[in-house]
């Protein structure tokens, strides 16, 4: 299901915020369509999703994907390789500075 959702979002124009799209994708993967639709009607996971979204937003995460490096650096959204390399270089510099300070 995860792969199907990933492909639908990035390759197939699926709208993962749309319950009908989620059910359609799930049904293609042979998930139990009646259970998927019923879960949505009951909003079974709404509170958990809201809590997770609030927690993410409280630390500055407001995009997908979001990558956290060394518990200090946050890289949001799809970025080029060079952006990740800069963060890695910065972490290495920080680690080297920290070890010489000891």
C-alpha positions in Angstrom: 0.0 0.0 0.0 2.8 2.4 0.8 4.4 1.9 -2.6 1.0 2.4 -4.3 0.4 5.6 -2.4 3.9 6.9 -3.2 3.4 6.2 -6.9 0.0 7.8 -6.9 1.3 10.9 -5.3 4.6 11.3 -7.3 3.8 9.6 -10.6 0.1 9.3 -11.0 -1.5 12.6 -9.9 -3.2 11.0 -6.9 -4.5 13.4 -4.3 -3.8 11.7 -1.0 -5.8 14.3 0.9 -8.9 13.1 -1.0 -10.6 10.1 0.7 -12.1 8.9 -2.6 -8.6 8.7 -4.1 -7.3 6.8 -1.1 -10.1 4.3 -1.4 -9.5 4.0 -5.1 -5.8 3.4 -4.6 -6.4 0.9 -1.8 -9.0 -1.0 -3.9 -6.4 -1.4 -6.7 -4.1 -2.9 -4.1 -6.8 -5.4 -3.1 -7.3 -3.8 0.3 -10.7 -4.3 1.8 -12.5 -1.3 0.3 -15.4 -1.5 2.7 -13.1 -1.3 5.7 -11.2 1.6 4.2 -14.3 3.6 3.6 -15.7 2.7 7.0 -12.6 3.9 8.8 -12.9 7.3 7.1 -16.5 7.7 8.0 -15.7 7.1 11.6 -12.7 9.4 11.6 -10.9 6.8 13.6 -7.5 8.3 13.1 -8.4 12.0 12.9 -7.1 12.9 16.4 -3.8 11.0 15.9 -3.2 12.7 12.5 -4.0 16.1 14.0 -1.6 15.5 16.9 1.2 14.4 14.6 0.6 17.4 12.3 0.7 19.8 15.3 3.9 18.2 16.6 5.5 18.5 13.2 4.5 22.1 12.8 5.7 22.9 16.3 9.3 22.1 15.2 9.0 23.8 11.8 8.0 20.8 9.6 5.4 22.0 7.1 6.5 20.1 3.9 7.0 16.6 2.6 9.6 15.3 2.6 11.2 16.6 5.7 14.7 15.4 6.7 16.3 16.1 10.1 20.1 15.8 10.4 21.9 15.4 13.6 18.8 16.6 15.5 19.9 20.1 14.5 19.2 20.8 10.8 15.9 20.5 9.0 15.7 20.3 5.2 12.2 20.7 3.8 10.9 19.6 0.5 12.6 18.0 -2.5 16.1 19.4 -2.6 19.1 18.9 -4.9 22.0 16.7 -3.8 24.1 19.8 -3.2 21.7 21.0 -0.4 22.1 17.7 1.4 25.9 17.8 0.9 26.0 21.2 2.6 24.2 19.9 5.6 26.5 16.9 5.9 29.5 19.1 5.6 28.2 21.4 8.3 27.6 18.5 10.6 31.1 17.3 10.0 32.4 20.8 10.7 30.3 21.0 13.9 31.6 17.6 15.1 35.2 18.5 14.4 34.7 21.8 16.3 33.1 20.0 19.2 35.9 17.4 19.5 38.6 20.1 19.5 36.8 22.0 22.2 36.9 19.0 24.6 
